[in-house]
Amino acid sequence: MKEFIFYFFSLLAIITTLCAVIHTNPIYMLLYLIVSLLSVACIYFLIGAYFIGALEVIIYTGAIMVLFVFVVMMLNLGKVTKQLEYQWLKSSRWIIPTFVSMLLLAVIISSIINNKTQKISNKIFNVKEIGISLFGHYMILVELISILLLASLIVALHIGRKNNLEKLFGKQ
């Protein structure tokens, strides 16, 4: 029964992630991504990684995805977005990103094949050690990431508000 539930949530994660990539409506796309993240959290719970599953629910699904939904709703995407999407579908726009992706894939595969010396330790980490690590040695990095997320939210709101004010009052 546990294997059936595992495969169900795995299939659900794959299907909803594909729907999130393929769907054109940004709100539905984000909702599919939320379901995908929740199914990944369920997989973590099933394999016994309760702390990582809880982090997945609290941080990704609870905070970041709600923030994404809020920003997308504030931007009020419409016909302009569809025109930009049609421009991005041209094959000439995808040459450089495809080349960079293939280059990164080659680097990852070569590093996996050639790196035989690193071994994974059998040490089990608990929540206290992770907290001490995050807010001890890596405290500055955690704070910088939180400032970066805040700055990206402010920029997105500023861009969305600027376009909405221009629609209301016209260009000045």
C-alpha positions as CSV (number, residue, x, y, z in Angstrom):
1,M,0.0,0.0,0.0
2,K,2.9,2.4,0.8
3,E,4.4,1.8,-2.6
4,F,1.1,2.5,-4.3
5,I,0.8,5.8,-2.5
6,F,4.5,6.6,-3.3
7,Y,3.9,6.0,-7.0
8,F,0.6,7.9,-6.9
9,F,2.3,11.0,-5.5
10,S,5.2,10.6,-7.9
11,L,2.9,10.5,-10.9
12,L,0.9,13.4,-9.5
13,A,4.1,15.4,-9.1
14,I,5.2,14.7,-12.7
15,I,1.8,15.4,-14.3
16,T,1.2,18.6,-12.4
17,T,4.8,19.9,-13.1
18,L,4.2,19.2,-16.8
19,C,0.9,21.0,-16.6
20,A,2.6,24.0,-14.8
21,V,5.1,24.2,-17.7
22,I,2.6,23.8,-20.5
23,H,-0.4,25.9,-19.2
24,T,-0.7,29.4,-20.5
25,N,-2.7,31.0,-17.6
26,P,-0.3,32.1,-14.9
27,I,-2.7,31.6,-12.0
28,Y,-3.5,28.0,-13.1
29,M,0.2,27.4,-13.7
30,L,1.1,28.5,-10.2
31,L,-1.7,26.3,-8.8
32,Y,-0.4,23.3,-10.6
33,L,3.1,24.1,-9.2
34,I,1.6,24.2,-5.7
35,V,0.0,20.8,-6.1
36,S,3.4,19.5,-7.5
37,L,5.3,20.9,-4.4
38,L,2.7,19.4,-2.1
39,S,3.0,16.0,-3.7
40,V,6.8,16.2,-3.4
41,A,6.3,17.0,0.3
42,C,4.1,13.9,0.6
43,I,6.8,11.8,-1.0
44,Y,9.3,13.1,1.7
45,F,6.9,12.2,4.4
46,L,6.5,8.7,3.0
47,I,10.2,8.0,2.9
48,G,10.6,9.2,6.4
49,A,12.2,12.6,5.9
50,Y,9.6,14.4,8.0
51,F,11.7,17.6,8.6
52,I,12.4,18.1,4.9
53,G,8.7,17.4,4.1
54,A,7.6,20.0,6.6
55,L,10.1,22.5,5.2
56,E,8.8,21.8,1.7
57,V,5.2,22.6,2.9
58,I,6.1,25.6,5.0
59,I,8.7,27.3,2.9
60,Y,7.9,26.5,-0.7
61,T,4.2,25.8,-0.8
62,G,3.2,28.1,2.1
63,A,5.4,31.1,1.6
64,I,7.0,31.3,-1.8
65,M,4.2,30.0,-3.9
66,V,1.6,32.3,-2.1
67,L,4.0,35.1,-2.8
68,F,4.2,34.2,-6.5
69,V,0.4,34.0,-6.7
70,F,0.2,37.5,-5.1
71,V,2.7,39.0,-7.4
72,V,1.1,37.5,-10.5
73,M,-2.3,38.8,-9.5
74,M,-0.8,42.3,-8.8
75,L,0.8,42.4,-12.2
76,N,-2.6,41.8,-13.9
77,L,-1.2,40.0,-17.0
78,G,-3.3,40.3,-20.1
79,K,-3.0,40.6,-23.9
80,V,0.5,42.1,-23.7
81,T,1.7,38.9,-22.1
82,K,0.3,36.8,-25.0
83,Q,2.1,39.0,-27.6
84,L,5.4,38.6,-25.7
85,E,4.9,34.8,-25.4
86,Y,4.4,34.6,-29.2
87,Q,7.6,36.5,-29.7
88,W,9.5,34.2,-27.4
89,L,8.2,31.1,-29.3
90,K,10.4,32.0,-32.3
91,S,13.2,29.5,-32.8
92,S,15.8,32.1,-33.1
93,R,15.2,33.2,-29.5
94,W,15.9,29.7,-28.2
95,I,19.4,29.1,-29.8
96,I,21.5,30.6,-27.0
97,P,19.5,29.2,-24.1
98,T,19.5,25.7,-25.7
99,F,23.3,25.9,-26.2
100,V,23.9,27.1,-22.5
101,S,21.6,24.3,-21.2
102,M,23.4,21.6,-23.2
103,L,26.7,23.0,-22.0
104,L,25.5,22.9,-18.4
105,L,24.2,19.3,-18.9
106,A,27.6,18.3,-20.3
107,V,29.4,19.8,-17.3
108,I,27.1,18.0,-14.9
109,I,27.4,14.6,-16.6
110,S,31.2,14.9,-16.8
111,S,31.5,15.9,-13.2
112,I,29.3,12.9,-12.2
113,I,31.3,10.5,-14.3
114,N,34.8,11.8,-13.4
115,N,34.3,12.4,-9.7
116,K,34.9,9.0,-8.0
117,T,36.6,10.3,-4.8
118,Q,33.7,12.0,-2.9
119,K,31.7,9.8,-0.7
120,I,28.5,10.5,1.1
121,S,28.8,10.4,4.9
122,N,26.5,8.1,6.9
123,K,26.0,10.8,9.5
124,I,22.4,11.6,10.3
125,F,21.7,15.3,10.9
126,N,19.0,16.5,13.3
127,V,17.1,19.7,13.3
128,K,19.3,21.4,15.9
129,E,22.5,20.9,13.8
130,I,20.7,22.2,10.7
131,G,19.6,25.3,12.6
132,I,23.0,25.9,14.1
133,S,24.5,25.6,10.6
134,L,22.0,27.9,8.9
135,F,22.1,30.6,11.6
136,G,25.8,30.2,12.6
137,H,28.2,29.7,9.8
138,Y,25.8,30.5,7.0
139,M,23.9,33.3,8.7
140,I,25.0,36.1,6.4
141,L,24.1,34.0,3.3
142,V,20.6,33.3,4.7
143,E,20.1,37.0,5.4
144,L,21.3,37.9,1.9
145,I,18.9,35.5,0.3
146,S,16.0,36.9,2.3
147,I,17.0,40.4,1.3
148,L,17.2,39.3,-2.4
149,L,13.7,37.8,-2.2
150,L,12.4,41.0,-0.6
151,A,14.0,43.1,-3.3
152,S,12.6,40.9,-6.1
153,L,9.1,41.3,-4.6
154,I,9.5,45.1,-4.4
155,V,10.7,45.3,-8.0
156,A,7.9,43.1,-9.3
157,L,5.3,45.2,-7.5
158,H,6.9,48.4,-8.8
159,I,6.9,47.2,-12.4
160,G,3.2,46.1,-12.0
161,R,2.1,49.3,-10.3
162,K,3.9,51.5,-12.9
163,N,2.1,49.8,-15.8
164,N,-1.3,50.1,-14.0
165,L,-0.8,53.8,-13.2
166,E,0.1,54.4,-16.9
167,K,-3.1,52.7,-17.9
168,L,-5.2,54.8,-15.5
169,F,-3.7,58.2,-16.0
170,G,-1.9,57.9,-19.4
171,K,1.8,58.6,-20.0
172,Q,3.0,61.9,-18.5
